[in-house]
Amino acid sequence: MPPTAADAAQTPRQRYRAQVQQEVKEAALTQIAAGGIEALSINAIAKTLGMSGPALYKYFRNRDDLLTALISDGYEDAAEAIRTAAHRAADRSPRDRLLALAHAYRDWALAQPHRYLLLAGTPATAYEAPAHTTDSARAVMGPFLAVLAEGRPWPAAEPLYEEVRAWTAATPSVAEWAAAYAPAAADPVPALATSVLAWTRMHGIVSLEVQGSFQGMGHDAGTLLTLEMGTLADAVGLAADA
């Protein structure tokens, strides 16, 4: 990755620290890809990098601190993939944009399943993600919210609407997030609720595929994803390309 203006503004010490942190994260992802999240070991990473365990703690306070950095990076990378898909599909119909976003997310997960499982798989033992990782997750779903805000309310989802309305009333940051991605929506609740439905349907299919649950069933999980997202798009009246 070429240096950025922010990189150039750093002191040599800051650049060295950032470089070591990146090397640590890459070594951690290699461990996780080989043995799952429970394989993550600070001491093993230090040995791989020719460092002592105590020296590595200068860069990450503990295993949980490193996990949080990996999770935040994962969300940021996934969000970038979704933003790219949204940009490429900007001139298409709302329905086709929704499908493009969903398939971009699936493609990202299949390309690096160990990172996907960091976000959506079995949590690490005794690890609790800090609240700020929720903001990173919302960046992934923001473009979905923007598309779904172009739909109409879905009467069958009214029980979920009530729950989401209570959620937004109790959590101002959710309302702010909705306003940022769907500023024209007079009532963001229908779009938020439909985003929850899209999220659960998408995750259900992608998680099963990443874990190998569709092997031997004779169909492509991408077909299931298209059907699920298409059904949801039809339910809320997202227009399709002519």
C-alpha positions as CSV (number, residue, x, y, z in Angstrom):
1,M,0.0,0.0,0.0
2,P,1.6,3.4,-1.0
3,P,2.2,5.9,1.8
4,T,-0.5,8.4,2.5
5,A,-0.2,12.1,3.5
6,A,-1.0,11.0,7.1
7,D,2.0,8.6,6.9
8,A,4.3,11.3,5.7
9,A,3.3,13.5,8.6
10,Q,4.4,10.9,11.2
11,T,7.7,10.9,12.9
12,P,10.1,8.1,12.2
13,R,9.2,6.6,15.6
14,Q,5.5,6.7,14.8
15,R,6.1,5.1,11.4
16,Y,8.2,2.4,12.9
17,R,5.5,1.7,15.5
18,A,2.8,1.5,12.8
19,Q,5.0,-0.8,10.7
20,V,5.5,-3.2,13.7
21,Q,1.8,-3.1,14.5
22,Q,0.9,-4.0,10.9
23,E,3.4,-6.9,11.0
24,V,1.9,-8.2,14.3
25,K,-1.6,-8.0,12.8
26,E,-0.5,-9.9,9.7
27,A,1.2,-12.6,11.8
28,A,-2.0,-12.8,13.9
29,L,-4.2,-13.3,10.8
30,T,-1.9,-16.0,9.6
31,Q,-2.4,-17.8,12.9
32,I,-6.2,-17.4,12.8
33,A,-6.3,-18.6,9.2
34,A,-4.4,-21.8,10.1
35,G,-6.0,-22.6,13.4
36,G,-9.0,-20.4,14.1
37,I,-9.5,-17.6,16.6
38,E,-8.5,-19.6,19.6
39,A,-5.1,-20.2,18.0
40,L,-4.2,-16.6,18.5
41,S,-1.1,-16.4,20.7
42,I,0.9,-13.3,21.6
43,N,3.9,-15.3,22.5
44,A,3.8,-17.2,19.2
45,I,3.5,-14.0,17.2
46,A,6.5,-12.5,19.1
47,K,8.5,-15.6,18.3
48,T,7.6,-15.4,14.6
49,L,8.7,-11.8,14.5
50,G,11.9,-12.4,16.5
51,M,10.7,-10.4,19.5
52,S,10.1,-11.2,23.1
53,G,6.6,-11.4,24.5
54,P,7.0,-8.3,26.7
55,A,8.4,-6.3,23.7
56,L,5.3,-7.0,21.7
57,Y,3.1,-5.7,24.6
58,K,4.5,-2.3,23.7
59,Y,2.4,-2.4,20.6
60,F,-0.8,-4.1,21.8
61,R,-1.7,-4.2,25.5
62,N,-2.9,-7.8,25.4
63,R,-4.6,-10.4,23.2
64,D,-8.0,-8.6,23.4
65,D,-6.4,-5.3,22.3
66,L,-5.0,-7.1,19.2
67,L,-8.3,-8.9,18.5
68,T,-10.1,-5.5,18.6
69,A,-7.7,-4.1,16.1
70,L,-8.2,-7.1,13.8
71,I,-12.0,-6.8,14.1
72,S,-12.0,-3.1,13.4
73,D,-9.7,-3.6,10.4
74,G,-12.0,-6.3,9.1
75,Y,-15.1,-4.1,9.3
76,E,-13.2,-1.3,7.6
77,D,-12.1,-3.6,4.8
78,A,-15.6,-5.0,4.4
79,A,-17.1,-1.5,4.4
80,E,-14.6,-0.4,1.7
81,A,-15.7,-3.4,-0.5
82,I,-19.4,-2.4,0.0
83,R,-18.7,1.2,-0.8
84,T,-16.9,0.2,-4.0
85,A,-19.9,-1.9,-5.0
86,A,-22.3,0.9,-4.2
87,H,-20.3,3.3,-6.4
88,R,-20.1,0.8,-9.3
89,A,-23.9,0.2,-9.1
90,A,-24.9,3.8,-8.6
91,D,-26.7,4.1,-11.9
92,R,-28.7,0.9,-11.5
93,S,-32.2,0.3,-10.0
94,P,-32.6,0.1,-6.2
95,R,-33.3,-3.7,-6.4
96,D,-30.2,-4.3,-8.4
97,R,-28.1,-2.1,-6.1
98,L,-29.2,-4.2,-3.1
99,L,-28.2,-7.4,-4.9
100,A,-24.9,-5.9,-5.9
101,L,-24.1,-4.9,-2.2
102,A,-25.1,-8.3,-0.9
103,H,-23.0,-10.2,-3.4
104,A,-20.0,-7.8,-2.8
105,Y,-20.3,-8.8,0.9
106,R,-20.4,-12.5,0.0
107,D,-17.4,-12.1,-2.3
108,W,-15.4,-10.3,0.5
109,A,-16.2,-13.1,3.0
110,L,-15.3,-15.9,0.6
111,A,-12.0,-14.2,-0.3
112,Q,-10.9,-14.2,3.3
113,P,-13.1,-16.4,5.4
114,H,-10.8,-16.2,8.5
115,R,-11.4,-12.5,8.6
116,Y,-15.1,-12.9,8.1
117,L,-15.3,-15.4,10.9
118,L,-13.6,-12.8,13.2
119,L,-16.6,-10.6,12.6
120,A,-19.5,-13.1,12.4
121,G,-18.2,-16.5,13.7
122,T,-17.9,-17.9,17.2
123,P,-16.5,-15.2,19.6
124,A,-13.2,-15.8,21.2
125,T,-13.4,-17.2,24.7
126,A,-13.6,-14.4,27.4
127,Y,-13.5,-11.7,24.8
128,E,-16.0,-8.8,24.6
129,A,-15.7,-6.4,21.8
130,P,-15.6,-2.7,22.8
131,A,-18.6,-0.6,21.9
132,H,-16.8,1.3,19.2
133,T,-16.6,-1.8,17.0
134,T,-20.4,-1.3,16.5
135,D,-19.7,1.9,14.7
136,S,-17.4,0.0,12.3
137,A,-20.2,-2.6,11.7
138,R,-22.6,0.2,10.9
139,A,-20.2,1.4,8.2
140,V,-20.7,-1.9,6.4
141,M,-24.5,-1.7,6.6
142,G,-24.8,2.0,5.8
143,P,-25.0,1.5,2.0
144,F,-27.7,-1.1,2.5
145,L,-29.7,1.3,4.6
146,A,-29.4,4.0,1.9
147,V,-30.9,1.6,-0.7
148,L,-33.6,0.2,1.5
149,A,-34.7,3.7,2.5
150,E,-36.0,3.9,-1.1
151,G,-38.5,1.2,-0.4
152,R,-42.0,1.4,1.2
153,P,-43.1,0.2,4.7
154,W,-43.8,-3.5,4.9
155,P,-47.0,-4.2,6.9
156,A,-45.9,-7.8,7.8
157,A,-42.8,-6.4,9.5
158,E,-44.7,-4.1,11.8
159,P,-43.7,-6.0,15.0
160,L,-40.1,-5.5,14.1
161,Y,-40.8,-1.8,13.4
162,E,-42.0,-1.4,17.0
163,E,-38.8,-2.9,18.4
164,V,-36.6,-0.8,16.1
165,R,-38.5,2.3,17.0
166,A,-37.8,1.6,20.7
167,W,-34.2,0.9,19.9
168,T,-33.7,4.2,18.1
169,A,-35.4,6.1,20.8
170,A,-33.1,4.6,23.4
171,T,-30.0,4.8,21.2
172,P,-29.4,8.2,19.7
173,S,-26.3,7.0,17.7
174,V,-28.6,4.7,15.7
175,A,-30.9,7.6,14.7
176,E,-27.8,9.6,13.8
177,W,-26.5,6.7,11.7
178,A,-29.8,6.4,9.9
179,A,-29.9,10.2,9.2
180,A,-26.4,10.1,7.8
181,Y,-27.2,7.3,5.2
182,A,-30.9,8.1,4.6
183,P,-31.3,11.8,5.1
184,A,-34.4,12.1,2.9
185,A,-36.4,9.5,4.9
186,A,-39.1,11.2,7.0
187,D,-39.2,8.1,9.2
188,P,-36.0,6.0,9.2
189,V,-37.6,3.1,11.1
190,P,-38.9,1.1,8.1
191,A,-35.5,1.2,6.4
192,L,-33.7,0.3,9.7
193,A,-36.0,-2.6,10.2
194,T,-35.5,-3.9,6.7
195,S,-31.8,-3.5,7.1
196,V,-31.9,-5.8,10.1
197,L,-33.8,-8.3,8.0
198,A,-31.3,-8.0,5.1
199,W,-28.4,-8.4,7.6
200,T,-29.8,-11.6,9.1
201,R,-30.7,-13.2,5.8
202,M,-27.3,-12.3,4.3
203,H,-25.4,-13.4,7.3
204,G,-27.3,-16.7,7.5
205,I,-26.4,-17.6,4.0
206,V,-22.8,-16.4,4.0
207,S,-22.0,-17.9,7.4
208,L,-23.3,-21.3,6.3
209,E,-21.3,-21.1,3.1
210,V,-18.1,-20.0,4.8
211,Q,-18.5,-22.9,7.3
212,G,-19.0,-25.4,4.4
213,S,-22.5,-26.3,5.3
214,F,-23.7,-26.2,1.7
215,Q,-21.2,-28.7,0.4
216,G,-22.8,-31.7,-1.4
217,M,-26.2,-29.9,-1.7
218,G,-25.8,-29.3,-5.4
219,H,-26.6,-25.6,-5.5
220,D,-24.7,-22.3,-5.4
221,A,-25.2,-20.2,-2.3
222,G,-25.1,-17.2,-4.5
223,T,-28.4,-18.3,-5.9
224,L,-29.9,-18.4,-2.4
225,L,-28.5,-15.0,-1.7
226,T,-30.1,-13.6,-4.8
227,L,-33.4,-15.2,-4.0
228,E,-33.4,-13.9,-0.4
229,M,-32.4,-10.4,-1.3
230,G,-34.8,-10.3,-4.2
231,T,-37.7,-11.5,-2.0
232,L,-36.9,-8.7,0.5
233,A,-36.7,-6.1,-2.3
234,D,-40.1,-7.2,-3.6
235,A,-41.6,-7.0,-0.1
236,V,-40.6,-3.4,0.3
237,G,-41.2,-2.4,-3.4
238,L,-37.7,-1.7,-4.5
239,A,-37.9,-1.0,-8.3
240,A,-36.0,-3.3,-10.7
241,D,-34.2,-2.3,-13.9
242,A,-36.6,-2.2,-16.8
